[in-house]
């Protein structure tokens, strides 16, 4: 009888023992954004909730901002993937699911439901050069997208893209626009003047 009572007490206390999660050997932590805090271990980032539970496991594809930390905004966080030596950007949600594919050559965190991105385009011209290779043209546009990956505003482009140079990570295209309020965006042009767009919501 005493043995049965002891087993019942152990089973009843088991959930209390397993609910506590202690994270150790953390190299860096961030403040909370969108209900999640970033934790870095080695060269991987994970995210914890308000109880300190790791809800997005450590991963190496999290993109960081200029201060060296990732940013969740509007429920999305930037990720990066390197394909053929070229870095592409996309977004995950607060469950760690990729919701916007890594198809952009540059991207910013979301602000008020919008992000600025650079999308590239590949066009086969149907012609062949003197070496017998297909001639392919590459170009890019700077766009504003919403959290559903829908293009809201075309900002500039198409601009010619030398993919060999990009492959070598030389002079990749950069985002030249900035949000100046919730629905206005300023784009710096080649002559250093600005064009202001009102986002069509």
Secondary structure, DSSP 8 states (H G I E B T S, - for coil): -HHHHHHHHHHHHHHHHHH-----S--EE---BTTBEEEEETTEEEEE-TTS-EEEEEETTB---TTS---EETTEEEEEEEETTEEEEEEEETTS-EEEEEEEEEE---BTTEEEEEEEEEEEEEEE-TTS-EEEEEEEEEEEEETTS-EEEEEEEEEE--HHHHHTTSS-----EEE-SSSEEEEE-TTS-EEEEE---
